[in-house]
Amino acid sequence: MSLIFRVLVGYLIACLAAGLTTVLFAWTPSDLANMQGELANDKLALAMPVATQIALFAAPFALAAIAYGEWRKWRDWAYYAAAGMAIALFGYLAQYQSEAPSQSWSIAASNYPLIAFLTSGFVGGLAYWIISGRLAAMRSVPPNTTNNRPISNTDTRKPGAGGRPNAQRS
């Protein structure tokens, strides 16, 4: 799979996962189960526009985090989860800064919005890692080469202590 395709698919899945997580913070699974008819499906369908907003906001930050992860060859889930949470924190702060002082309710009125943002970022980062991040900087290597040099079994020296070749004594 090419790098650009892998990153793009991973990013889109991450945005969908973060969007669904955000919606599930508004309506819990038990709330959705108690809804009548198509109402639950309508509420879950909100994950698509939420994912679109997340994708638009997070794109420059995610591009930087993904490029850095690929450059450093990091395949650890914790890096991508932390990057997702950091991007979500930027989103939380942007929402906080955009509020009018005269609003009746503020995003900072409780911890729930902060927890929702951070959890959505964590889930998005983890989803990216599952799809794409765990394959960071992987390249296909021809079977008979390592580091662009042919594999050779011509070294006939016997290893000494610690796996090093024996030093010649004079």
SEPAVO-337685 format. One record per residue: residue in one letter; chain; x, y, z negated of N, C-alpha, C, O, CB in turn. Coordinates in Angstrom, 2 decimals, padded with zeros to 5 digits. Atoms other than C-alpha are relative to their C-alpha. Glycine has a CB too. Example, Ala and Ser with C-alpha at 12.3 -4.5 7.8 and 13.67 -1.06 7.14 Angstrom:
# SEPAVO-337685
- a	A	000.89	-001.19	000.00	012.30	-004.50	-007.80	000.90	001.20	000.00	001.94	001.18	-000.66	-000.99	000.03	-001.25;
- s	A	-000.82	-001.19	000.06	013.67	-001.06	-007.14	-000.77	001.09	-000.73	-000.26	002.20	-000.90	000.41	000.46	001.42;
This chain:
# SEPAVO-337685
- m	A	000.84	-001.16	000.00	000.00	000.00	000.00	000.90	001.24	000.00	001.84	001.30	-000.79	-000.97	-000.01	-001.22;
- s	A	-000.86	-001.18	-000.06	001.50	003.37	000.91	-000.20	000.87	-001.24	-001.25	000.83	-001.88	-000.29	000.80	001.28;
- l	A	000.00	-000.82	001.20	002.31	005.83	-001.84	-001.16	000.98	-000.01	-001.88	001.09	-001.01	001.32	000.75	-000.11;
- i	A	001.05	-001.02	-000.04	-000.10	008.54	-000.73	-001.38	-000.62	-000.16	-002.21	-000.09	-000.90	000.06	000.79	001.32;
- f	A	001.29	000.68	000.12	-003.02	006.13	-000.35	-000.20	-000.51	-001.43	-001.29	-000.36	-001.99	-000.09	-001.18	001.00;
- r	A	000.09	000.53	001.36	-002.28	004.51	-003.72	-000.29	001.12	-001.00	-001.14	000.96	-001.87	001.31	-000.72	-000.39;
- v	A	000.21	-001.12	000.90	-002.09	007.87	-005.49	-001.39	000.60	000.18	-002.06	000.92	-000.80	001.07	001.08	000.22;
- l	A	001.32	-000.58	-000.26	-005.24	009.19	-003.82	-001.12	-000.88	-000.55	-002.03	-000.37	-001.20	-000.20	000.21	001.50;
- v	A	001.02	000.92	000.53	-007.31	006.10	-004.66	000.03	000.01	-001.52	-001.02	000.04	-002.16	000.22	-001.44	000.54;
- g	A	-000.12	-000.04	001.45	-005.98	006.11	-008.21	-000.59	001.28	-000.59	-001.26	001.24	-001.61	001.45	-000.13	-000.42;
- y	A	000.52	-001.28	000.48	-006.83	009.80	-008.63	-001.52	000.04	000.09	-002.18	000.50	-000.84	000.62	001.16	000.79;
- l	A	001.46	-000.01	-000.15	-010.36	009.38	-007.29	-000.67	-000.90	-001.03	-001.69	-000.52	-001.61	-000.39	-000.45	001.41;
- i	A	000.55	000.90	001.02	-011.04	006.40	-009.57	000.13	000.63	-001.38	-000.78	000.52	-002.20	000.72	-001.38	000.04;
- a	A	-000.19	-000.66	001.30	-009.59	008.34	-012.52	-001.04	001.10	-000.22	-001.57	001.24	-001.32	001.42	000.59	-000.09;
- c	A	001.00	-001.06	000.11	-011.91	011.27	-011.81	-001.40	-000.58	-000.23	-002.17	-000.04	-001.01	000.00	000.88	001.25;
- l	A	001.30	000.65	000.22	-014.92	008.95	-011.57	-000.11	-000.54	-001.43	-001.16	-000.41	-002.06	-000.21	-001.14	001.01;
- a	A	000.02	000.53	001.37	-013.99	007.27	-014.86	-000.14	001.13	-001.02	-000.90	001.00	-001.98	001.28	-000.81	-000.29;
- a	A	000.11	-001.15	000.91	-013.53	010.64	-016.58	-001.39	000.62	000.08	-001.94	001.04	-000.93	001.08	001.05	000.33;
- g	A	001.35	-000.55	-000.15	-016.84	011.88	-015.15	-001.04	-000.86	-000.71	-001.92	-000.33	-001.38	-000.35	000.12	001.48;
- l	A	000.93	000.90	000.67	-018.70	008.81	-016.38	000.15	000.10	-001.52	-000.84	000.06	-002.25	000.23	-001.44	000.46;
- t	A	-000.24	-000.15	001.44	-017.09	009.17	-019.81	-000.62	001.29	-000.52	-001.21	001.30	-001.60	001.50	-000.02	-000.31;
- t	A	000.59	-001.28	000.40	-018.17	012.81	-019.97	-001.52	-000.11	-000.08	-002.12	000.39	-001.03	000.40	001.10	000.99;
- v	A	001.46	000.19	000.01	-021.76	011.87	-019.09	-000.41	-000.85	-001.19	-001.44	-000.59	-001.82	-000.48	-000.65	001.32;
- l	A	000.34	000.87	001.14	-021.72	009.14	-021.73	000.18	000.71	-001.33	-000.34	000.24	-002.35	000.86	-001.25	000.03;
- f	A	-000.03	-000.81	001.22	-020.81	011.77	-024.31	-001.26	000.85	-000.12	-001.64	001.24	-001.23	001.25	000.91	-000.01;
- a	A	001.25	-000.75	000.05	-023.98	013.65	-023.36	-001.18	-000.93	-000.32	-002.06	-000.58	-001.11	-000.25	000.72	001.34;
- w	A	001.05	001.01	000.25	-026.21	010.54	-023.32	000.70	-001.32	-000.30	001.38	-001.88	000.55	-000.98	-000.14	001.22;
- t	A	-000.64	001.25	000.40	-025.05	007.49	-025.23	-000.64	-001.17	000.74	-001.75	-001.04	001.24	-000.09	-000.20	-001.53;
- p	A	000.60	001.17	-000.64	-025.62	004.02	-023.79	-001.33	-000.41	-000.62	-002.23	-000.87	000.08	000.97	-001.17	-000.07;
- s	A	001.30	000.33	000.62	-028.39	003.45	-026.35	-001.08	000.99	000.43	-002.23	000.60	000.60	000.13	-000.02	-001.54;
- d	A	000.96	-000.97	-000.52	-030.08	006.70	-025.23	-000.43	-000.39	001.41	-001.62	-000.35	001.74	000.61	001.43	000.00;
- l	A	000.31	000.38	-001.38	-029.86	005.54	-021.62	-000.87	-001.25	000.05	-001.75	-001.37	000.91	001.30	-000.23	000.79;
- a	A	000.79	001.23	000.02	-031.29	002.12	-022.51	-001.46	000.27	-000.39	-002.37	-000.44	000.03	000.62	-001.02	-000.97;
- n	A	001.36	-000.33	000.44	-034.32	003.75	-024.16	-000.76	000.88	000.99	-001.96	001.10	000.81	000.06	000.69	-001.33;
- m	A	000.67	-000.86	-000.98	-035.09	005.99	-021.16	-000.88	-000.83	000.91	-000.58	-001.98	001.22	001.03	000.80	000.83;
- q	A	000.98	000.67	-000.85	-038.04	005.09	-018.97	000.36	000.13	001.47	000.81	001.18	001.92	-001.40	000.56	-000.25;
- g	A	-000.12	000.00	-001.46	-037.76	004.14	-015.29	001.33	000.47	000.53	002.39	000.03	000.08	-001.06	000.86	000.57;
- e	A	-001.18	-000.47	-000.71	-035.32	005.97	-013.09	000.74	001.11	-000.73	001.77	001.59	-000.25	-000.39	000.48	001.36;
- l	A	-000.63	-001.09	000.74	-034.45	008.58	-015.70	001.44	-000.34	-000.40	002.33	000.51	-000.30	-000.82	000.33	-001.23;
- a	A	-001.37	000.42	000.37	-031.42	006.60	-016.91	000.92	000.04	001.21	002.06	000.49	001.11	-000.01	-001.41	-000.62;
- n	A	-000.81	-000.04	-001.22	-030.17	006.21	-013.33	000.29	001.44	000.41	001.39	001.74	000.88	-000.70	-000.73	001.15;
- d	A	-000.22	-001.41	-000.32	-030.64	009.94	-012.78	001.08	000.61	-000.90	001.90	001.40	-000.44	-001.31	000.79	-000.14;
- k	A	-001.01	-000.53	000.92	-028.57	010.70	-015.86	001.39	-000.56	000.34	002.38	000.18	000.32	-000.37	-000.36	-001.47;
- l	A	-001.28	000.59	-000.38	-025.82	008.26	-014.82	000.50	000.56	001.33	001.71	000.64	001.57	-000.11	-001.52	000.08;
- a	A	-000.39	-000.57	-001.30	-025.85	009.77	-011.32	000.69	001.35	-000.18	001.36	001.82	000.74	-001.23	000.15	000.90;
- l	A	-000.70	-001.27	000.26	-024.62	013.01	-012.92	001.51	-000.18	-000.07	002.26	000.79	-000.02	-000.51	000.61	-001.30;
- a	A	-001.44	000.25	000.06	-021.22	011.33	-013.19	000.69	000.45	001.30	001.84	000.87	001.27	000.28	-001.50	-000.25;
- m	A	-000.62	-000.40	-001.28	-020.61	012.09	-009.49	000.30	001.51	000.06	001.44	001.88	000.35	-000.92	-000.38	001.18;
- p	A	-000.36	-001.43	-000.02	-020.93	015.91	-009.69	000.99	000.38	-001.10	001.81	001.28	-000.92	-001.25	000.84	-000.12;
- v	A	-000.97	-000.27	001.07	-019.06	015.89	-013.01	001.39	-000.42	000.46	002.37	000.29	000.23	-000.40	-000.74	-001.32;
- a	A	-001.29	000.47	-000.52	-016.28	013.84	-011.40	000.54	000.95	001.05	001.75	001.16	001.13	-000.14	-001.42	000.59;
- t	A	-000.43	-000.97	-001.01	-016.18	016.34	-008.54	000.60	001.24	-000.66	001.64	001.74	-000.24	-001.18	000.40	000.91;
- q	A	-000.54	-001.16	000.72	-015.70	019.23	-010.96	001.33	-000.32	-000.67	002.25	000.50	-000.69	-001.01	000.49	-001.04;
- i	A	-001.26	000.42	000.63	-013.03	017.29	-012.82	001.10	-000.08	001.06	002.21	000.39	000.82	-000.17	-001.37	-000.71;
- a	A	-001.00	000.14	-001.07	-011.25	016.49	-009.54	000.49	001.36	000.48	001.69	001.53	000.73	-000.58	-000.80	001.17;
- l	A	-000.39	-001.33	-000.47	-011.27	020.13	-008.45	000.88	000.72	-001.01	001.88	001.34	-000.65	-001.24	000.83	000.31;
- f	A	-000.78	-000.68	001.03	-009.99	021.45	-011.76	001.36	-000.67	-000.21	002.38	000.01	-000.30	-000.77	000.04	-001.31;
- a	A	-001.20	000.74	000.41	-007.43	018.73	-012.46	001.02	-000.20	001.11	002.16	-000.57	000.83	-000.40	-001.33	-000.53;
- a	A	-000.87	000.34	-001.13	-005.91	018.41	-008.97	001.42	000.55	-000.12	002.37	-000.23	000.02	-000.62	000.51	001.27;
- p	A	-001.40	-000.46	000.04	-002.88	020.72	-009.37	000.78	-000.58	-001.19	001.96	-000.90	-001.06	000.03	001.52	-000.07;
- f	A	-000.68	000.56	001.18	-002.08	019.44	-012.88	000.30	-001.48	000.21	001.39	-001.95	-000.13	-000.86	000.20	-001.26;
- a	A	-000.19	001.44	-000.23	-002.55	015.81	-011.89	001.08	-000.23	001.05	001.88	-001.16	000.91	-001.33	-000.66	000.45;
- l	A	-001.04	000.14	-001.01	-000.40	016.26	-008.79	001.39	000.16	-000.62	002.31	-000.60	-000.31	-000.20	001.04	001.13;
- a	A	-001.29	-000.19	000.67	002.42	017.59	-010.97	000.34	-001.18	-000.90	001.47	-001.66	-000.90	-000.01	001.31	-000.82;
- a	A	-000.24	001.13	000.91	002.03	014.80	-013.55	000.31	-001.28	000.77	001.19	-002.05	000.38	-001.21	-000.22	-000.92;
- i	A	-000.21	001.20	-000.80	001.83	012.09	-010.89	001.37	000.06	000.69	002.11	-000.92	000.70	-001.12	-000.17	001.06;
- a	A	-001.30	-000.15	-000.67	004.83	013.45	-008.97	001.14	-000.21	-001.00	002.13	-000.85	-000.68	000.12	001.40	000.66;
- y	A	-001.03	000.18	001.02	006.85	013.60	-012.19	000.11	-001.47	-000.42	001.22	-001.99	-000.57	-000.30	000.89	-001.24;
- g	A	-000.01	001.42	000.36	005.83	010.06	-013.15	000.62	-000.87	001.08	001.36	-001.81	000.77	-001.41	-000.46	-000.27;
- e	A	-000.61	000.74	-001.11	006.77	008.76	-009.70	001.49	000.26	000.08	002.28	-000.66	000.30	-000.68	000.37	001.34;
- w	A	-001.41	-000.36	-000.07	010.07	010.63	-009.73	000.79	-000.69	-001.12	001.89	-001.19	-000.88	000.17	001.52	-000.09;
- r	A	-000.67	000.62	001.15	010.98	009.30	-013.21	-000.21	-001.51	-000.04	000.36	-002.20	-000.89	-000.50	000.63	-001.28;
- k	A	000.30	001.44	-000.08	009.65	005.83	-012.25	-000.63	-000.53	-001.28	-000.33	-001.63	-001.72	001.28	-000.77	000.30;
- w	A	000.68	000.40	001.22	007.45	005.72	-015.34	-001.21	-000.83	000.35	-002.08	-000.39	001.11	-000.39	001.22	-000.84;
- r	A	001.13	000.90	-000.21	005.04	002.81	-015.33	-000.75	-000.26	-001.30	-001.54	-001.20	-001.38	000.47	-001.32	000.61;
- d	A	000.59	000.21	001.32	003.94	003.15	-018.94	-001.39	000.62	-000.05	-001.59	001.76	000.38	000.88	000.60	-001.10;
- w	A	001.37	-000.49	000.08	000.22	003.52	-019.60	-000.09	001.23	-000.89	-000.93	002.11	-000.66	-000.93	-001.10	-000.53;
- a	A	000.07	-001.11	000.95	000.90	005.95	-022.46	000.31	001.34	000.68	-000.28	002.36	000.32	000.97	-000.24	-001.16;
- y	A	-000.31	-001.25	-000.70	002.43	008.54	-020.11	-001.23	000.51	000.74	-001.57	001.69	000.64	001.16	-000.21	000.99;
- y	A	001.15	-000.42	-000.79	-000.62	008.60	-017.84	-001.20	000.36	-000.89	-001.95	001.27	-000.56	-000.40	-001.09	000.98;
- a	A	001.07	-000.34	000.94	-003.06	008.59	-020.77	000.28	001.36	-000.65	-000.63	002.17	-000.80	-000.14	-001.10	-001.09;
- a	A	-000.36	-001.29	000.60	-001.17	011.48	-022.41	-000.13	001.13	001.02	-000.58	002.22	000.68	001.44	-000.05	-000.56;
- a	A	000.15	-001.01	-001.05	-001.06	013.36	-019.10	-001.47	000.33	000.22	-001.84	001.49	000.37	000.64	-000.48	001.32;
- g	A	001.44	-000.23	-000.14	-004.83	012.89	-018.73	-000.56	000.81	-001.15	-001.41	001.68	-000.95	-000.73	-001.32	000.10;
- m	A	000.46	-000.75	001.16	-005.38	014.17	-022.24	000.49	001.45	000.03	-000.22	002.36	-000.37	000.46	-000.69	-001.29;
- a	A	-000.53	-001.36	-000.10	-003.13	017.18	-021.64	-000.79	000.81	001.03	-001.09	001.98	000.81	001.50	-000.02	000.39;
- i	A	000.80	-000.67	-001.02	-005.04	018.04	-018.46	-001.39	000.32	-000.55	-001.93	001.40	-000.29	-000.11	-000.87	001.27;
- a	A	001.32	-000.22	000.61	-008.33	017.65	-020.36	000.07	001.14	-001.02	-000.87	001.92	-001.14	-000.51	-001.29	-000.67;
- l	A	-000.16	-001.10	000.95	-006.99	019.98	-023.06	000.06	001.34	000.72	-000.49	002.33	000.23	001.28	-000.20	-000.85;
- f	A	000.03	-001.22	-000.82	-006.30	022.58	-020.35	-001.43	000.34	000.39	-001.83	001.51	000.37	000.89	-000.17	001.26;
- g	A	001.41	-000.22	-000.35	-009.91	022.13	-019.25	-000.80	000.53	-001.17	-001.62	001.43	-001.01	-000.62	-001.29	000.49;
- y	A	000.69	-000.46	001.20	-011.16	022.57	-022.80	000.34	001.47	-000.27	-000.54	002.28	-000.55	000.39	-000.88	-001.22;
- l	A	-000.42	-001.38	000.25	-009.11	025.74	-023.22	-000.56	000.96	001.05	-000.92	002.09	000.73	001.53	000.09	-000.03;
- a	A	000.59	-000.83	-001.05	-010.33	027.10	-019.88	-001.49	000.24	-000.28	-001.98	001.35	-000.08	000.18	-000.65	001.39;
- q	A	001.42	-000.15	000.35	-013.94	026.47	-020.96	-000.15	000.96	-001.18	-001.04	001.81	-001.20	-000.63	-001.37	-000.32;
- y	A	000.04	-000.85	001.18	-013.27	028.12	-024.30	000.24	001.47	000.36	-000.45	002.35	-000.14	001.03	-000.46	-001.03;
- q	A	-000.33	-001.36	-000.40	-011.72	031.20	-022.67	-001.09	000.65	000.86	-001.21	001.87	000.90	001.31	000.02	000.75;
- s	A	001.02	-000.55	-000.90	-014.62	031.58	-020.23	-001.31	000.32	-000.72	-002.22	000.88	-000.11	-000.28	-000.98	001.11;
- e	A	001.24	-000.25	000.74	-017.28	031.83	-022.95	-000.14	001.49	-000.31	000.83	002.18	-000.60	-000.03	-000.83	-001.30;
- a	A	000.30	-001.37	000.38	-018.96	035.14	-023.58	-000.11	000.07	-001.53	-000.63	-000.86	-002.15	-001.31	000.51	000.68;
- p	A	000.06	-000.10	001.47	-018.66	036.39	-027.18	-001.43	000.00	-000.54	-001.65	-000.35	-001.69	000.70	001.25	-000.45;
- s	A	001.39	-000.10	000.48	-022.44	036.89	-027.37	-000.78	-001.32	000.13	-001.97	-001.34	-000.16	-000.72	001.08	000.77;
- q	A	000.69	001.27	-000.14	-023.27	033.22	-026.67	-000.50	-000.49	-001.35	000.11	-000.24	-002.38	000.93	-001.05	000.63;
- s	A	000.55	000.50	001.26	-025.47	031.54	-029.25	000.76	-001.23	-000.49	000.81	-001.48	-001.70	-001.48	-000.34	000.18;
- w	A	-000.76	001.19	000.39	-023.37	028.34	-029.21	001.33	000.02	000.71	001.39	000.30	001.91	-000.78	-001.30	000.32;
- s	A	-001.34	000.00	-000.57	-019.64	028.07	-028.63	000.54	-001.42	000.08	000.16	-002.28	-000.72	000.94	000.90	-000.82;
- i	A	-000.64	001.32	-000.13	-017.59	025.10	-027.46	000.85	-000.30	-001.23	001.11	-001.46	-001.53	000.87	-000.05	001.28;
- a	A	-000.82	000.18	001.20	-015.48	025.65	-030.59	-000.85	-000.14	-001.26	-000.31	-000.21	-002.37	000.95	001.17	-000.15;
- a	A	000.88	000.10	001.16	-018.54	025.37	-032.86	000.13	-001.35	-000.72	-000.16	-001.44	-001.91	-001.44	000.21	000.42;
- s	A	-000.20	001.31	000.62	-017.79	021.69	-033.48	001.17	-000.70	000.68	001.70	-000.22	001.68	-001.29	-000.86	000.08;
- n	A	-001.09	000.78	-000.59	-015.15	019.07	-032.75	-000.49	-000.88	001.13	000.33	-001.42	001.89	000.66	-000.85	-001.07;
- y	A	000.54	000.93	-000.98	-017.49	017.08	-030.49	000.45	000.31	001.43	000.87	-000.61	002.14	-001.51	000.01	-000.07;
- p	A	-000.48	-000.27	-001.37	-016.62	018.92	-027.23	001.48	-000.30	000.19	001.88	-000.80	001.24	-000.27	001.45	000.36;
- l	A	-001.42	000.29	-000.10	-012.90	018.64	-027.94	000.24	-001.51	000.10	001.06	-001.97	000.90	000.76	000.59	-001.20;
- i	A	-000.12	001.46	-000.05	-013.25	014.92	-028.61	-000.47	-000.53	001.34	000.14	-001.44	001.90	-000.80	-000.65	-001.15;
- a	A	000.51	000.44	-001.31	-015.31	014.51	-025.44	001.01	000.29	001.10	001.24	-000.56	001.96	-001.34	000.70	000.31;
- f	A	-001.00	-000.35	-001.01	-012.70	016.33	-023.33	001.21	-000.93	-000.09	001.65	-001.48	000.91	000.44	001.47	-000.15;
- l	A	-001.19	000.82	000.16	-009.77	014.41	-024.80	-000.26	-001.46	000.33	000.60	-002.12	000.93	000.51	000.11	-001.43;
- t	A	000.32	001.38	-000.34	-011.52	011.05	-024.51	-000.15	-000.18	001.50	000.31	-001.18	002.05	-001.28	-000.44	-000.71;
- s	A	000.14	000.07	-001.45	-012.44	011.75	-020.90	001.36	000.04	000.68	001.59	-000.68	001.65	-000.89	001.14	000.52;
- g	A	-001.36	-000.05	-000.54	-008.82	012.67	-020.18	000.75	-001.29	-000.23	001.46	-001.76	000.66	000.77	001.15	-000.62;
- f	A	-000.64	001.28	000.30	-007.59	009.51	-021.89	-000.50	-001.09	000.93	000.30	-001.85	001.50	-000.25	-000.39	-001.45;
- v	A	000.59	001.03	-000.87	-010.00	007.31	-019.92	000.44	000.22	001.45	000.75	-000.73	002.16	-001.55	000.01	-000.11;
- g	A	-000.45	-000.30	-001.36	-009.10	009.08	-016.67	001.45	-000.37	000.22	001.79	-000.97	001.24	-000.20	001.47	000.31;
- g	A	-001.42	000.36	-000.11	-005.37	008.70	-017.29	000.22	-001.50	-000.02	001.05	-002.02	000.72	000.78	000.63	-001.12;
- l	A	-000.12	001.45	000.06	-005.78	005.06	-018.21	-000.51	-000.65	001.29	000.08	-001.62	001.78	-000.78	-000.55	-001.20;
- a	A	000.51	000.53	-001.27	-007.89	004.42	-015.10	001.01	000.22	001.12	001.21	-000.65	001.97	-001.35	000.67	000.37;
- y	A	-001.03	-000.25	-001.02	-005.19	006.06	-012.96	001.13	-001.01	-000.14	001.61	-001.56	000.85	000.55	001.44	-000.12;
- w	A	-001.09	000.95	000.21	-002.54	003.85	-014.55	-000.39	-001.39	000.48	000.43	-002.08	001.10	000.39	-000.05	-001.48;
- i	A	000.44	001.34	-000.40	-004.59	000.69	-013.95	000.03	-000.14	001.52	000.47	-001.17	002.04	-001.42	-000.28	-000.52;
- i	A	000.08	000.08	-001.46	-005.08	001.49	-010.25	001.35	000.29	000.64	001.75	-000.40	001.58	-001.04	000.98	000.52;
- s	A	-001.17	-000.47	-000.73	-001.85	003.27	-009.36	001.25	000.19	-000.84	002.35	-000.13	-000.38	-000.33	001.27	000.66;
- g	A	-001.16	-000.38	000.80	000.43	004.34	-012.21	000.92	-001.14	-000.37	002.13	-000.95	-000.48	-000.45	000.66	-001.23;
- r	A	-000.85	001.13	000.36	001.64	000.87	-013.13	000.88	-000.45	001.16	001.81	-001.24	000.97	-000.85	-001.17	-000.47;
- l	A	-000.80	000.32	-001.18	003.04	000.60	-009.59	000.94	001.14	000.37	001.49	001.15	001.47	-000.91	-000.32	001.17;
- a	A	-000.80	-001.19	-000.31	004.98	003.88	-009.81	001.40	-000.38	000.46	002.06	-001.23	-000.14	000.10	000.92	-001.23;
- a	A	-001.35	000.13	-000.57	008.15	003.99	-007.71	000.36	-001.42	000.40	001.54	-001.75	000.49	001.02	000.49	-001.00;
- m	A	-000.30	001.36	-000.47	007.82	000.38	-006.58	000.21	000.05	001.51	-000.55	000.69	002.24	-001.15	-000.99	-000.37;
- r	A	-000.28	000.11	-001.43	009.32	-000.35	-003.21	000.17	-001.46	000.32	000.59	-002.25	-000.52	001.26	000.83	000.40;
- s	A	-000.25	001.38	-000.39	009.43	-003.54	-001.28	001.47	-000.13	000.38	001.98	000.63	001.20	-000.93	-000.44	001.19;
- v	A	-001.43	000.24	-000.23	013.00	-004.87	-001.28	000.13	-001.24	000.86	-000.49	-002.26	000.56	000.78	-000.16	-001.35;
- p	A	-000.20	001.21	-000.79	014.13	-007.27	001.43	000.53	-001.12	-000.89	001.26	-000.85	-001.85	000.98	000.27	001.16;
- p	A	-000.32	001.09	000.92	014.62	-010.73	-000.10	001.48	-000.28	-000.19	001.85	-000.80	-001.24	-000.65	-001.23	000.47;
- n	A	-001.41	000.32	000.13	018.38	-011.02	000.53	000.87	001.19	-000.36	002.09	001.12	-000.20	000.50	-000.61	001.26;
- t	A	-000.81	-001.16	000.35	019.48	-007.59	-000.65	-000.43	000.56	-001.34	-001.57	000.42	-001.76	-000.11	001.09	001.08;
- t	A	000.24	-000.71	001.24	019.76	-005.70	-003.88	000.78	001.30	000.10	001.98	001.30	000.34	000.42	-000.84	-001.26;
- n	A	-000.62	-001.32	-000.10	020.47	-001.98	-003.88	000.72	000.19	001.33	001.81	000.74	001.40	000.98	000.21	-001.16;
- n	A	-000.51	-000.13	-001.37	021.08	-002.13	-000.14	001.34	-000.71	000.22	002.03	-000.41	001.19	000.16	001.45	000.34;
- r	A	-001.20	000.81	-000.18	023.98	-004.57	-000.60	-000.41	-001.46	000.06	-001.28	-001.88	-000.69	001.03	000.25	-001.14;
- p	A	000.35	001.42	-000.06	023.84	-008.23	000.40	000.37	-000.71	-001.31	001.36	-000.38	-001.95	000.70	-000.68	001.18;
- i	A	-000.30	000.81	001.17	023.69	-010.71	-002.43	001.14	-000.96	000.37	001.13	-001.59	001.43	-001.26	-000.79	-000.50;
- s	A	-001.17	000.81	-000.30	026.98	-012.57	-002.66	000.29	-000.91	-001.18	000.22	-000.49	-002.33	001.23	000.88	000.32;
- n	A	-000.39	000.95	001.03	027.97	-015.66	-004.58	001.48	-000.35	000.12	001.87	-001.46	-000.22	-000.86	-001.27	000.09;
- t	A	-001.42	000.28	-000.23	031.68	-015.38	-003.77	000.85	000.29	-001.23	002.04	-000.01	-001.21	000.50	000.81	001.16;
- d	A	-000.78	-000.29	001.20	032.74	-014.24	-007.26	000.21	-001.31	-000.76	-000.74	-001.85	-001.34	-000.72	001.07	-000.89;
- t	A	-000.30	001.30	000.62	034.46	-017.35	-008.63	000.63	000.14	-001.37	000.98	-000.87	-001.98	000.92	-000.81	000.90;
- r	A	-000.60	-000.18	001.32	035.83	-015.83	-011.81	-000.96	-000.52	-001.06	-002.18	-000.38	-000.93	000.35	001.49	-000.26;
- k	A	000.82	000.49	001.09	034.59	-017.42	-014.99	-000.11	001.11	-001.04	000.87	001.79	-001.34	000.61	-001.30	-000.62;
- p	A	000.16	-001.08	000.99	033.15	-015.06	-017.55	000.69	-000.35	-001.30	000.74	-001.51	-001.70	-001.48	000.28	-000.26;
- g	A	-000.60	000.16	001.32	034.97	-014.54	-020.81	-001.03	000.35	-001.06	-002.23	000.20	-000.83	001.27	000.89	-000.14;
- a	A	000.90	-000.36	001.09	033.50	-013.38	-024.10	-000.89	001.16	000.43	-000.42	002.12	001.04	000.79	000.36	-001.28;
- g	A	000.92	-001.06	-000.33	030.42	-011.26	-023.67	-000.36	000.06	001.46	-000.89	001.08	001.90	000.56	001.30	-000.42;
- g	A	000.37	000.02	-001.41	029.96	-012.24	-020.02	000.94	000.75	000.90	000.66	000.91	002.08	-001.35	000.54	000.15;
- r	A	-000.96	-000.73	-000.83	032.99	-010.27	-018.83	001.01	-000.99	000.57	001.28	-002.03	-000.03	000.72	001.10	-000.83;
- p	A	-001.04	000.87	-000.54	035.61	-011.81	-016.56	001.20	-000.05	-000.95	001.48	000.92	-001.65	000.44	000.48	001.40;
- n	A	-001.18	000.14	000.85	038.69	-013.15	-018.37	001.09	000.96	000.45	001.35	001.11	001.64	000.53	-001.45	000.04;
- a	A	-001.12	-000.88	-000.32	041.51	-010.67	-018.55	001.26	-000.87	000.15	001.44	-001.86	-000.56	000.20	001.12	-001.12;
- q	A	-001.23	000.77	-000.20	044.82	-011.93	-017.27	001.00	000.39	-001.07	001.17	001.56	-001.40	000.59	000.23	001.42;
- r	A	-001.01	-000.26	001.07	047.48	-012.31	-019.94	001.39	000.00	000.62	001.68	-000.75	001.55	-000.09	-001.09	-001.13;
- s	A	-001.36	-000.01	-000.52	051.05	-011.45	-019.32	000.98	-000.63	-000.94	002.17	-000.69	-000.65	000.43	001.39	000.29;
